[in-house]
Amino acid sequence: MSEAEIARDFVRVLKSVLGDAQTQVPLHAPFFPGKEKAYLQDCLDSTFVSSVGQYVDRFERLIEEYTGAPHAVAVVNGTAALHAALVLAGVGPGDEVILPALTFVATANAVSYCGSVPHFADSDRLTLGLDPLRLGKHLEAVVEMRDGQPFNSETQRRIAAVVPVHVFGHSVDMDLLLEVCGSYGIPIVEDAAESLGTFYKGRHTGRLGLLGTLSFNGNKIITTGGGGAILTEDAELARRARHLTTTAKLPHAWKYEHDQVGFNYRMPNINAALGCGQMESLEQFVNNKRRLAERYCRAFGEIEGLECYVEPEFSESNYWLNAVLLNRASGDTLSSVRALRNKIIGSCADAGYMLRPVWNLLPTLPMYQDCPRMNLDCAQNLEARLLCLPSGPGLLAD
């Protein structure tokens, strides 16, 4: 099939799943079917719209109840959550932190905020996230243990943490990763920004490592406008997380005493009010997204050279973003695949459907091009071949 024919078929399939686009169908619009407006009005009436108020505490309890995490600390956004979690994990200036090359830039930015250096790892074709097996071989080649601490023998920096990202809501193979990191004593901080509603072998993502982080940006499965959360099983880490993200202020009725450099990261009450309404619909959102994924897989199965991405067998995914892989002839170059991808995106935009490619690999960005990395063959291949489809939680709402 020619590029034009594939692009036309792509538009036809989207119409069969989503119907004719009366206006542009966005990639991931928020959906507000519940009590969001009532809770926001109540918050306004209370005048407690900033970092103090009943909705922040309530939102944290709802996150804990849903995920099973003993402790959730709500903050202003997912990047702030990851920054604070890395600090709590002991990451500091001059360290290295391993993360996938195929992720949103915020993952690497949070590492940089710590004064640390990102160390980029390759992706797993099965999960789209960090590949534990290839990482294990890479660590065997570069790690030198000193006084029980892993150092990169090539850069002489300490490897302070590994940050797996559950890309598009699909879980990394965490058992394998825990085994690899455990053999070197490297803590894991999960970037679960996209995976609220995803379970790995029955356990919610963000609960497998030392700490985990969530995002509630406007394009996530639920939104607080802007917002994030830190998850942990450890009561002391949770206490420190809450203290660190509220400017490290010591409790007192009227004194302003602070005992360390903290962050003004506490989620405002008005954002949490929106989040409480959203959390009440989360199960509905996950069900809608999983039904949408099934429809996409049936429909795109008709087109030769396209593969609808599905959850790994060990994961029950929220399908935050549905994606297809462009699997054309093996002789195709990545540049020719990118040209087809861009042709499809343009044709779909003309028909009223917003698609997007995956992120540019982080080592290609100017501020990260000199960072250490392993071989990134799989990530480079995925970056060229992935296409993200409209996936909003309201697309199949009853």
Backbone torsions as a table, in degrees:
resi	resn	phi	psi	omega
1	MET	NA	145.3	178.1
2	SER	-78.4	166.2	177.5
3	GLU	-59.5	-41.4	-179.0
4	ALA	-64.0	-38.6	179.5
5	GLU	-67.8	-41.8	178.0
6	ILE	-63.2	-41.8	179.5
7	ALA	-63.2	-40.5	178.1
8	ARG	-64.9	-42.0	178.1
9	ASP	-62.9	-37.6	179.4
10	PHE	-60.4	-45.9	178.6
11	VAL	-62.9	-42.3	-179.9
12	ARG	-59.7	-43.7	-179.0
13	VAL	-65.6	-43.0	178.4
14	LEU	-59.7	-39.8	177.6
15	LYS	-64.2	-38.2	-179.2
16	SER	-67.5	-29.3	-179.0
17	VAL	-89.2	-42.9	-170.4
18	LEU	-106.2	-10.8	-174.5
19	GLY	84.2	172.2	178.7
20	ASP	-64.5	139.1	-179.3
21	ALA	-82.3	104.7	176.9
22	GLN	-71.9	-41.6	167.8
23	THR	-127.2	174.0	-177.4
24	GLN	-61.6	130.7	174.9
25	VAL	-84.7	113.0	-176.2
26	PRO	-74.1	167.8	-179.5
27	LEU	-64.9	-44.5	-177.0
28	HIS	-160.1	86.4	179.2
29	ALA	-85.3	143.7	174.4
30	PRO	-68.1	159.8	-175.4
31	PHE	-136.2	130.5	-173.7
32	PHE	-126.5	77.4	-175.3
33	PRO	-91.7	-4.8	-169.3
34	GLY	-113.8	-131.3	-171.3
35	LYS	-98.7	21.1	-175.8
36	GLU	-56.5	-47.6	-177.1
37	LYS	-64.8	-39.4	-179.9
38	ALA	-64.7	-41.8	-179.8
39	TYR	-69.0	-38.0	177.8
40	LEU	-64.0	-42.6	179.2
41	GLN	-64.3	-39.8	177.6
42	ASP	-62.8	-40.0	178.3
43	CYS	-64.3	-43.6	177.9
44	LEU	-62.2	-42.7	-179.5
45	ASP	-63.4	-30.9	-179.5
46	SER	-74.2	-20.0	-174.1
47	THR	70.9	-3.3	178.0
48	PHE	-90.3	86.8	-174.9
49	VAL	-107.8	-9.2	-176.5
50	SER	-98.7	-133.0	-167.8
51	SER	-85.9	0.8	177.5
52	VAL	-120.3	136.2	176.9
53	GLY	156.9	162.6	-173.6
54	GLN	-68.3	-27.2	-173.8
55	TYR	-72.6	-29.6	178.3
56	VAL	-63.9	-49.1	179.0
57	ASP	-62.3	-42.3	-179.8
58	ARG	-63.4	-42.1	-179.9
59	PHE	-62.6	-42.6	177.5
60	GLU	-60.5	-40.5	179.5
61	ARG	-65.5	-38.3	178.9
62	LEU	-64.3	-40.3	177.0
63	ILE	-63.6	-44.0	179.5
64	GLU	-62.0	-44.8	-178.7
65	GLU	-63.2	-40.9	-177.1
66	TYR	-72.9	-46.8	-174.7
67	THR	-81.8	-21.5	-173.6
68	GLY	83.6	0.2	178.4
69	ALA	-70.2	133.1	178.3
70	PRO	-63.7	-26.7	-174.6
71	HIS	-140.2	129.8	173.3
72	ALA	-130.6	132.9	179.6
73	VAL	-120.2	115.3	-175.8
74	ALA	-83.1	134.6	-178.5
75	VAL	-134.3	-178.2	-168.0
76	VAL	-74.1	-27.5	175.9
77	ASN	-165.0	171.9	-177.0
78	GLY	-66.9	-33.1	178.6
79	THR	-66.2	-42.1	176.8
80	ALA	-62.6	-39.4	178.0
81	ALA	-60.4	-45.2	-178.4
82	LEU	-69.3	-40.7	177.0
83	HIS	-57.3	-51.3	-178.2
84	ALA	-64.3	-39.4	179.8
85	ALA	-63.2	-39.0	177.6
86	LEU	-65.2	-41.6	176.4
87	VAL	-60.3	-44.3	179.9
88	LEU	-64.0	-29.5	179.2
89	ALA	-80.3	-2.4	177.2
90	GLY	94.4	12.0	178.7
91	VAL	-76.3	134.1	-177.5
92	GLY	-146.6	-175.2	-178.5
93	PRO	-56.5	136.1	177.3
94	GLY	85.0	-5.7	177.2
95	ASP	-81.8	168.1	169.0
96	GLU	-114.4	145.4	176.3
97	VAL	-128.6	125.9	-178.9
98	ILE	-85.7	130.8	178.6
99	LEU	-149.8	161.4	-179.2
100	PRO	-70.4	147.1	174.2
101	ALA	-70.6	-26.3	-178.8
102	LEU	-97.6	87.3	177.0
103	THR	-161.7	168.8	175.7
104	PHE	-67.2	149.3	-173.1
105	VAL	-59.5	-25.6	-177.5
106	ALA	-59.3	-30.7	-179.9
107	THR	-61.3	-46.8	178.7
108	ALA	-72.5	-34.8	179.6
109	ASN	-61.4	-40.8	179.8
110	ALA	-61.3	-37.0	176.2
111	VAL	-63.6	-43.8	-179.4
112	SER	-63.9	-35.1	178.4
113	TYR	-59.7	-25.8	178.8
114	CYS	-82.0	-2.3	-173.7
115	GLY	77.6	16.8	-177.8
116	SER	-103.1	172.5	-175.0
117	VAL	-115.2	125.3	174.3
118	PRO	-66.1	142.2	177.1
119	HIS	-125.7	112.0	-165.6
120	PHE	-89.8	134.6	-178.4
121	ALA	-114.6	160.4	-177.8
122	ASP	-82.5	167.0	-176.7
123	SER	-100.3	160.5	175.9
124	ASP	-100.7	124.6	180.0
125	ARG	-58.5	-30.1	-177.0
126	LEU	-73.0	-39.9	-172.7
127	THR	-109.8	-16.7	-171.4
128	LEU	73.4	-9.2	-179.9
129	GLY	-95.9	-170.4	-177.8
130	LEU	-57.2	136.9	-178.1
131	ASP	-90.7	108.1	-176.6
132	PRO	-65.8	-36.4	-177.8
133	LEU	-67.2	-46.3	179.2
134	ARG	-68.0	-35.2	176.3
135	LEU	-63.1	-41.5	179.3
136	GLY	-58.2	-43.7	178.6
137	LYS	-66.2	-37.7	178.5
138	HIS	-64.1	-44.5	-179.8
139	LEU	-64.4	-38.2	176.5
140	GLU	-55.9	-35.8	-176.3
141	ALA	-81.2	-29.0	-170.8
142	VAL	-113.9	-18.4	-173.1
143	VAL	-81.0	136.7	172.4
144	GLU	-126.4	121.2	-178.0
145	MET	-83.9	132.8	177.8
146	ARG	-133.6	115.4	-179.6
147	ASP	52.0	41.5	177.7
148	GLY	78.9	6.3	-179.0
149	GLN	-113.4	137.0	179.4
150	PRO	-82.3	128.6	176.9
151	PHE	-120.4	146.9	172.3
152	ASN	-77.8	113.1	-175.7
153	SER	-66.0	-19.4	-179.0
154	GLU	-85.3	-35.7	-177.4
155	THR	-106.6	-13.8	-177.9
156	GLN	68.1	17.0	177.0
157	ARG	-98.8	149.2	176.4
158	ARG	-71.7	135.9	173.8
159	ILE	-89.4	104.6	-166.8
160	ALA	-92.5	-22.1	-177.3
161	ALA	-167.1	160.6	169.7
162	VAL	-120.7	133.2	-178.6
163	VAL	-117.5	95.2	172.7
164	PRO	-76.5	145.1	178.1
165	VAL	-116.6	128.0	178.6
166	HIS	-86.5	84.4	-167.9
167	VAL	-66.5	130.5	-180.0
168	PHE	58.4	17.1	180.0
169	GLY	92.5	2.1	179.2
170	HIS	-94.0	128.6	-173.0
171	SER	-73.7	139.6	166.3
172	VAL	-64.0	154.2	175.0
173	ASP	-73.6	89.4	-169.3
174	MET	-72.1	-31.9	179.0
175	ASP	-60.8	-45.5	178.8
176	LEU	-64.2	-41.9	-178.3
177	LEU	-66.4	-41.5	177.6
178	LEU	-60.9	-37.7	178.6
179	GLU	-65.8	-45.6	-179.5
180	VAL	-62.8	-50.1	-177.2
181	CYS	-69.0	-35.2	179.9
182	GLY	-62.3	-32.2	-179.1
183	SER	-68.0	-17.6	178.3
184	TYR	-113.3	-0.4	-177.9
185	GLY	69.2	30.1	-178.7
186	ILE	-94.0	121.2	178.6
187	PRO	-69.8	150.2	178.4
188	ILE	-109.0	128.5	172.4
189	VAL	-117.0	111.0	-175.0
190	GLU	-80.1	129.0	168.2
191	ASP	-91.4	92.3	-179.7
192	ALA	-102.5	30.7	-175.1
193	ALA	-53.8	-36.2	-173.4
194	GLU	-99.9	2.8	-165.4
195	SER	-121.5	26.0	170.1
196	LEU	-61.9	123.2	-175.6
197	GLY	101.7	1.5	178.6
198	THR	-105.1	137.6	-178.0
199	PHE	-124.2	131.8	176.1
200	TYR	-102.7	112.0	-178.8
201	LYS	49.9	41.8	176.0
202	GLY	86.7	-3.6	-179.1
203	ARG	-115.3	134.4	-175.0
204	HIS	-65.1	140.6	175.0
205	THR	-59.8	152.6	-175.5
206	GLY	90.4	-5.4	-179.2
207	ARG	-114.1	6.5	-175.4
208	LEU	-94.9	-28.8	-179.3
209	GLY	-95.5	-168.1	177.0
210	LEU	-63.2	-42.0	177.4
211	LEU	-144.3	158.3	174.6
212	GLY	-137.3	158.7	-178.7
213	THR	-133.1	147.0	178.2
214	LEU	-121.5	160.2	173.9
215	SER	-126.4	143.3	176.0
216	PHE	-125.5	38.1	176.0
217	ASN	-60.6	167.3	-177.7
218	GLY	-59.8	-21.0	-178.8
219	ASN	-101.2	8.7	-179.4
220	LYS	-90.2	175.3	-172.5
221	ILE	-62.7	-37.2	162.9
222	ILE	-123.1	157.8	-179.2
223	THR	-133.3	147.5	168.4
224	THR	-114.5	19.3	-173.1
225	GLY	87.7	-71.2	164.7
226	GLY	-133.7	147.0	179.2
227	GLY	165.1	162.1	177.2
228	GLY	-159.5	178.7	178.1
229	ALA	-152.3	150.5	172.6
230	ILE	-104.8	130.7	176.6
231	LEU	-110.9	139.8	173.9
232	THR	-155.5	153.8	174.8
233	GLU	-88.9	-11.0	-169.1
234	ASP	-101.3	119.2	-176.9
235	ALA	-62.4	-38.0	-179.7
236	GLU	-69.2	-40.8	175.6
237	LEU	-62.3	-39.1	178.6
238	ALA	-63.7	-41.8	177.7
239	ARG	-61.3	-44.6	179.6
240	ARG	-66.5	-37.0	178.7
241	ALA	-62.9	-44.0	-179.8
242	ARG	-65.5	-40.5	179.6
243	HIS	-66.4	-46.8	-176.8
244	LEU	-63.6	-37.1	-174.8
245	THR	-88.3	1.5	174.1
246	THR	-119.2	47.1	176.6
247	THR	59.2	21.0	179.3
248	ALA	53.4	39.7	-179.7
249	LYS	-83.5	131.9	177.0
250	LEU	-77.9	138.6	-178.0
251	PRO	-60.5	129.2	176.1
252	HIS	-168.6	146.9	-176.5
253	ALA	-62.8	-32.7	-176.0
254	TRP	-146.2	-12.9	179.5
255	LYS	-80.7	149.1	175.3
256	TYR	-108.9	86.3	179.8
257	GLU	-117.5	133.1	-176.9
258	HIS	-130.9	139.8	-173.1
259	ASP	-112.1	4.2	174.3
260	GLN	-164.8	171.8	174.9
261	VAL	-73.7	112.6	-179.4
262	GLY	-110.1	-177.2	-178.1
263	PHE	-121.8	140.9	177.0
264	ASN	-87.4	68.9	-170.1
265	TYR	-111.0	1.5	-175.8
266	ARG	-62.0	136.0	177.7
267	MET	-66.1	131.4	174.9
268	PRO	-65.3	148.9	-178.2
269	ASN	-60.4	-35.0	-177.6
270	ILE	-68.6	-35.0	175.0
271	ASN	-67.3	-40.3	180.0
272	ALA	-65.9	-32.8	177.0
273	ALA	-60.4	-44.6	175.6
274	LEU	-61.2	-42.4	-179.2
275	GLY	-63.3	-35.7	178.6
276	CYS	-62.7	-42.0	176.1
277	GLY	-63.4	-39.4	179.5
278	GLN	-67.3	-41.7	-178.8
279	MET	-61.0	-31.9	179.0
280	GLU	-66.8	-17.0	179.1
281	SER	-109.1	5.8	-172.3
282	LEU	-59.8	-45.3	-179.8
283	GLU	-60.4	-39.6	175.8
284	GLN	-61.3	-43.5	-179.7
285	PHE	-61.2	-46.0	179.7
286	VAL	-61.0	-44.2	179.6
287	ASN	-62.3	-42.4	177.5
288	ASN	-59.2	-43.9	-177.4
289	LYS	-68.2	-37.8	179.3
290	ARG	-69.1	-36.1	175.1
291	ARG	-66.1	-39.7	178.0
292	LEU	-62.9	-41.7	178.3
293	ALA	-60.4	-41.8	178.4
294	GLU	-61.8	-42.8	-179.8
295	ARG	-66.1	-42.6	177.6
296	TYR	-60.2	-44.6	-176.7
297	CYS	-63.7	-40.7	177.6
298	ARG	-64.5	-44.9	-174.7
299	ALA	-71.3	-43.6	-177.5
300	PHE	-76.6	-14.1	174.6
301	GLY	-63.0	-15.9	179.7
302	GLU	-77.7	-17.4	-172.7
303	ILE	-100.7	120.7	178.9
304	GLU	-65.5	137.3	177.1
305	GLY	88.9	3.5	177.4
306	LEU	-120.4	140.0	178.8
307	GLU	-129.7	120.5	178.4
308	CYS	-77.6	130.1	-175.6
309	TYR	-78.2	130.9	-178.2
310	VAL	-122.9	161.3	-177.9
311	GLU	-63.7	146.9	171.6
312	PRO	-64.7	157.2	-174.6
313	GLU	-65.1	-23.3	-179.1
314	PHE	-89.6	2.8	-174.6
315	SER	-126.7	139.5	168.0
316	GLU	-107.0	106.2	-166.7
317	SER	-92.7	151.7	172.0
318	ASN	-82.3	-6.7	-177.5
319	TYR	48.3	51.8	-179.9
320	TRP	-51.4	-52.4	171.2
321	LEU	-121.3	126.2	170.4
322	ASN	-76.5	145.6	-176.6
323	ALA	-143.7	151.2	172.0
324	VAL	-122.6	150.5	176.0
325	LEU	-104.4	134.2	175.6
326	LEU	-87.3	97.5	-177.9
327	ASN	-103.6	80.0	178.4
328	ARG	-89.1	-169.7	-176.5
329	ALA	-56.9	145.8	-175.0
330	SER	-61.1	-22.6	-179.4
331	GLY	-80.6	-7.9	179.7
332	ASP	-65.5	139.6	175.6
333	THR	-82.4	159.5	177.9
334	LEU	-63.2	-32.9	178.9
335	SER	-66.8	-36.8	177.9
336	SER	-70.9	-34.4	176.0
337	VAL	-66.3	-41.7	177.5
338	ARG	-61.8	-37.9	178.4
339	ALA	-63.2	-41.3	176.1
340	LEU	-64.4	-45.3	178.7
341	ARG	-55.5	-46.2	-178.3
342	ASN	-68.3	-33.6	175.8
343	LYS	-63.2	-43.7	179.2
344	ILE	-64.0	-45.2	-180.0
345	ILE	-59.1	-44.2	-179.7
346	GLY	-65.1	-43.8	-180.0
347	SER	-64.4	-40.2	179.5
348	CYS	-68.9	-38.0	177.0
349	ALA	-62.2	-41.2	178.2
350	ASP	-62.1	-31.5	-179.7
351	ALA	-87.6	-4.6	175.6
352	GLY	101.7	15.2	-179.3
353	TYR	-119.9	124.2	-178.6
354	MET	-87.8	120.7	172.1
355	LEU	-117.3	167.5	174.4
356	ARG	-150.7	153.0	169.9
357	PRO	-76.6	171.3	173.5
358	VAL	-76.0	172.5	-177.2
359	TRP	-63.4	150.6	168.0
360	ASN	-61.4	140.2	178.2
361	LEU	-58.1	136.5	-172.9
362	LEU	-60.1	-36.5	179.3
363	PRO	-66.9	-9.4	176.1
364	THR	-84.7	-11.2	179.1
365	LEU	-80.8	144.3	-171.1
366	PRO	-58.2	-35.5	-176.0
367	MET	-78.2	-11.3	-177.0
368	TYR	-121.8	7.6	-173.7
369	GLN	-71.5	-18.6	179.9
370	ASP	-100.2	7.7	-178.1
371	CYS	-77.1	154.3	177.8
372	PRO	-65.6	152.4	-178.8
373	ARG	-158.5	157.6	169.8
374	MET	-94.3	178.9	174.6
375	ASN	-59.6	132.6	-172.7
376	LEU	-117.2	33.1	-175.1
377	ASP	-56.8	-46.3	-176.9
378	CYS	-67.3	-44.1	179.7
379	ALA	-61.2	-40.8	178.5
380	GLN	-63.1	-40.2	178.7
381	ASN	-65.9	-44.9	-180.0
382	LEU	-65.1	-39.4	-178.8
383	GLU	-58.5	-36.6	-179.3
384	ALA	-77.2	-31.1	-167.4
385	ARG	-101.7	-13.6	-176.3
386	LEU	-83.8	138.7	173.9
387	LEU	-130.6	129.0	-179.0
388	CYS	-96.8	137.4	-173.9
389	LEU	-107.0	159.1	174.2
390	PRO	-53.6	129.5	-169.4
391	SER	-142.1	17.5	-176.4
392	GLY	-59.4	147.4	-176.7
393	PRO	-67.0	-14.7	179.8
394	GLY	-96.1	1.7	-174.8
395	LEU	-66.0	-34.7	178.8
396	LEU	-114.7	27.6	-179.3
397	ALA	-65.5	141.8	179.5
398	ASP	-71.7	NA	NA
